[in-house]
């Protein structure tokens, strides 16, 4: 079902028969809402979010492509999240029940405009399939194809803003022994020594070579987010904490307590595509009640 968002840009909603839902904007190909079958919003969006194209809305799951961060010639996190995407007419959408599908999907497409080619001269097609399963699991599958140009390299991230009750009661399991690049100290490389990752100050790290599954446990809400990924070797973990929050106009001063970015990403090593080659990056998010938060 296509609705309009608060600035007139098209938004497509998928509702599962059990009441879960997801909404994605043609602006930026950005998932802006993911609700469980009780209607609870699982993604964070800042109360001070500014929907003013071309800037991306602060929250949901912006698509960072072809660059992550500001270590390149493009705007922060690349241009994909700031562009208007189109519905991919070549991809027949999935619907619940059709040939016993247990998910419904919407397919979006981004191709470079003449202007884009001026600042990033590569012929690509970026296709994004957003699906919602009968159980309310959200999956995003991105496919980047090099449309017979010259070889090109890119970084990619699903910039996922999870909604949490209290960041100081949240921990991440699955990254315990990994190396990470610390954005707070010029991307210096460290090795995680701890057990689960907990939060008591600003964190901005790229965990490299992370496993396919990690768990984000929200103690207070007794909810665990399971993050599954393929084709995305890294996990970016970011919470701005109080001081950094105050420097962001589109972020409330104490909203850092209710959010955590856990981005499935390919950042440390760029992905290179030869002409005609295609890369696929999959993210699957589940939100499961954790009766006892330590059972993982
Ligand atoms: O998540 C990592 C990061 O690069 C942080 O350094 C911070 O800048 C965050 O992304 C937010 O970026 P954005 O452009 O969405 O404000």
Boltz pocket constraint, residues with backbone or C-beta under 6 A from the ligand:
constraints:
  - pocket:
      binder: B
      contacts: [[A, 69], [A, 76], [A, 77], [A, 183], [A, 204], [A, 236], [A, 237], [A, 238], [A, 261]]
      max_distance: 6.0
